């Protein structure tokens, strides 16, 4: 059974930093591209970014709204993905989902339960 | 960026009804569209990929169609478990983008 479990959410002041983790199980993590998607309260889903696999050199893509402030990394030896969030803004307040790419297109076949990040003074 | 627009934003229907949700892309995305279902406080669930491919375990009352810029999600006979919010996602070009959602309510 595929499981994605996020951790590391919480309350942070504007300008601060936070690191989210995603622990994956139930599939060959190292083979898959992985993404982060967020959802602000009452808003639509927003794609945050992607990290490809080793075969594709762990390259990344980011939404313009987070590029230069957020960084996605992964540790295949620990079946884990990370989202380092710096220079946080109030508009980054959202539930952050770790998602698994299907492998057959840029859609997401499994989602974690989400981690709430609140940016507020 | 490719803008995704769903209609309607809210839909009220009854158990047994046939309902259709439309998703329009601001430019052609070929057939690279996914549909998700989200219930309050829960993560989205993949229903359909590549416009019409039903995900494993999804009931056959769900179907998708379309290509280019216009797509539809149809539920042939609404069941109580189907009342939720539905999102489309274009899977063609970065940044990947989602529609604003269609909330399906019980009439």
Contacts between the chains, C-beta under 8 A, distances in Angstrom:
chain1	res1	chain2	res2	distance
A	35	B	96	7.9
A	44	B	87	6.8
A	44	B	98	5.2
A	44	B	99	6.8
A	44	B	100	4.8
A	44	B	101	5.6
A	45	B	36	7.7
A	45	B	44	6.7
A	45	B	87	5.7
A	45	B	89	7.4
A	45	B	98	4.3
A	45	B	101	8.0
A	46	B	98	7.0
A	47	B	95	5.8
A	47	B	96	4.1
A	47	B	97	6.8
A	47	B	98	7.3
A	50	B	94	7.9
A	61	B	94	5.1
A	61	B	95	7.6
A	63	B	95	4.8
A	64	B	1	7.9
A	64	B	95	6.8
A	97	B	43	5.8
A	97	B	44	7.7
A	102	B	46	7.7
A	102	B	49	6.6
A	104	B	49	7.4
A	104	B	50	7.9
A	105	B	32	6.3
A	105	B	34	7.7
A	105	B	49	6.0
A	105	B	50	6.1
A	105	B	91	5.1
A	106	B	32	7.3
A	106	B	91	4.0
A	106	B	92	7.6
A	106	B	96	5.7
A	107	B	34	3.8
A	107	B	46	6.4
A	107	B	49	4.7
A	107	B	50	7.8
A	107	B	89	6.5
A	107	B	91	4.9
A	108	B	34	7.6
A	108	B	36	8.0
A	108	B	44	7.8
A	108	B	46	6.3
A	108	B	89	8.0
A	109	B	46	5.1
A	109	B	49	7.9
A	109	B	55	6.8
A	110	B	46	7.9
A	111	B	43	3.8
A	111	B	44	5.8
A	111	B	45	7.4
A	112	B	43	6.5
A	113	B	42	8.0
A	113	B	43	5.9
A	114	B	43	5.9
